[in-house]
Amino acid sequence: MNRSYLVLLVTALPTLLISSEPSAFGAGDLNSPNPYGLTSSEKVILETKKTLNKVSVKSNNQANELDSLRERLDGLQSIIESLSRKAHNNKVNLQKVQDENNLASQTSDEYDKRIGELVQANTLAISELKSTATELSKVIDKINTEYVSKNEFNALVNDVNEFKTLIAKELKGNVKSEEKNSNVSSADIYNRAKANFDKKYYTDAIADYEYLITKNYKPAYAHYMIGEMNYKRKNYADAISYFKKSSSLYSKASYMPQLMLHTAIAMEKTGDKTHADAFYEAVISKYPDSKEAQKAREKLQ
């Protein structure tokens, strides 16, 4: 690669990240070849998706193999019927030869020639039958090797049930939250959530912010706060996911320097050093005089 082009690319990277912050987050993208920053729900969805795809591929392969097997069986049946007819005809012809020999007093050489022709025909037919049987055996062995086993099927059922249970819990939690907050204003719930956060009652605070998200009450800030609590709990993948959503909703918020810094640290903690460094650079470039930028410089050094 041309050296001047490489320098230009490295120089422009932070600017590109800053100009489109929401798109800089690759976390939580289930369609990515190497997804990262997945929540617990997204991990279950991804694994279930992979398992279903694997079973689908195997099922399609088996269906094709079975169709091929049926065709081969039909062909084998035709060959067997043909051999049966040939054997019958050979028997008739042999008897005819014997009768003709007795009646017409054929010479010994003519009789041996006719017998040899019949033996050769039978040998060829038997060889064809053996070849077909060998190919059929290979197909059966392949199907036995690649078929979806009972254990694999049970594992798939367990994954689906686990996913259903996870969704059911979330729905149940939402119902309880609706009942609990039915007579409370969103503003009061917002204040209560902040108070719970300050007291480090993160479970209650997360529930309140999740409820506010369902009501579309300051959703960007609510996502950011849930990301912060997951970050403090060291649930870094979940934190990245919530930070990403918050940034996509409102990229000019006052808390963006800390959001981007904590995103970078969370990425580094999950082993994604490349994206982490890019976010450190973006914090430094966009907020050069902030305490978050100073922290980013220390991280890069």
Secondary structure, DSSP 4 states (H G I P E B T S, - for coil): --HHHHHHHHHHHHHHHHHTHHHH--TT-TTSSS--S--HHHHHHHHHHHHHHHHHHHHHHHHHHHHHHHHHHHHHHHHHHHHHHHHHHHHHHHHHHHHHHHHH---HHHHHHHHHHHHHHHHHHHHHHHHHHHHHHHHHHHHHHHS--HHHHHHHHHHHHHHHHHHHHHHHHHHHHHHHTTTS-HHHHHHHHHHHHHTT-HHHHHHHHHHHHHTTSSHHHHHHHHHHHHHHTT-HHHHHHHHHHHHHH-TT-TTHHHHHHHHHHHHHHTT-HHHHHHHHHHHHHHSTTSHHHHHHHHHH-
